[in-house]
Amino acid sequence: MTYWVKRIVLKNGEIVTERELRPDENIFEGLPPVVGDKLMVACRGRTFEARVIWGNWPGREASYQADTIVPLRVEEI
């Protein structure tokens, strides 16, 4: 399974969308993290920790097809 961070809310409130991110940036193989989980993301030349705020709710992991790309939204912490 694959998951892709498509939106990032920065600490200053600015929202970075997939239009600004490279197509190969913040796309990962494996089980997608659920809302509340933390992960490392890359944005604007830096890497930082972020928390999932939308996209994969607890208990939904088993309902996805194997070839699904799960879109996530995160906030910088």
C-alpha positions as CSV (number, residue, x, y, z in Angstrom):
1,M,0.0,0.0,0.0
2,T,1.1,3.6,-0.6
3,Y,0.4,6.8,1.1
4,W,1.0,10.4,-0.1
5,V,1.2,13.6,2.0
6,K,-0.7,16.0,-0.3
7,R,-1.3,18.9,2.0
8,I,0.9,20.4,4.8
9,V,-0.2,23.0,7.2
10,L,2.9,24.9,8.3
11,K,3.3,26.4,11.8
12,N,2.7,29.9,10.4
13,G,-0.7,28.7,9.1
14,E,0.3,28.6,5.4
15,I,-1.0,25.5,3.5
16,V,1.4,23.8,1.0
17,T,-0.5,21.8,-1.6
18,E,0.6,19.0,-3.9
19,R,1.0,21.6,-6.7
20,E,4.1,22.9,-4.9
21,L,5.5,19.5,-3.8
22,R,7.4,17.4,-6.3
23,P,5.5,14.3,-7.5
24,D,8.0,12.0,-5.8
25,E,8.1,14.0,-2.5
26,N,6.3,12.6,0.6
27,I,5.1,9.4,-1.0
28,F,5.8,6.3,1.0
29,E,5.3,2.6,0.8
30,G,3.7,0.8,3.7
31,L,0.6,1.0,5.9
32,P,-0.6,4.6,6.1
33,P,-0.4,6.3,9.5
34,V,-3.8,7.1,11.1
35,V,-5.0,10.5,12.3
36,G,-2.9,11.6,15.2
37,D,0.2,9.7,14.2
38,K,3.5,11.5,13.6
39,L,5.8,11.2,10.6
40,M,8.7,13.0,8.9
41,V,7.9,15.0,5.8
42,A,10.0,17.1,3.4
43,C,8.8,20.6,2.3
44,R,10.6,23.6,0.9
45,G,14.1,22.2,1.3
46,R,13.7,21.0,4.9
47,T,12.5,17.9,6.7
48,F,10.4,18.1,9.8
49,E,8.0,16.2,12.0
50,A,4.3,16.4,11.2
51,R,1.0,15.0,12.6
52,V,-1.6,13.4,10.5
53,I,-4.8,15.5,10.7
54,W,-6.9,14.0,7.8
55,G,-7.0,11.0,5.6
56,N,-6.7,7.7,7.3
57,W,-8.9,7.0,10.4
58,P,-8.2,4.2,12.9
59,G,-9.7,0.9,11.6
60,R,-9.7,1.8,7.9
61,E,-6.4,0.3,7.0
62,A,-7.9,-3.1,6.2
63,S,-10.6,-1.7,3.9
64,Y,-8.1,-0.3,1.3
65,Q,-7.2,-2.1,-1.9
66,A,-3.5,-3.1,-2.2
67,D,-2.9,-0.6,-5.1
68,T,-4.6,2.3,-3.4
69,I,-2.7,5.6,-2.8
70,V,-4.1,7.0,0.5
71,P,-3.9,10.9,0.5
72,L,-3.0,12.5,3.8
73,R,-3.0,16.0,5.2
74,V,-0.6,16.8,8.0
75,E,0.4,19.8,10.2
76,E,3.9,20.8,11.2
77,I,4.7,20.2,14.9
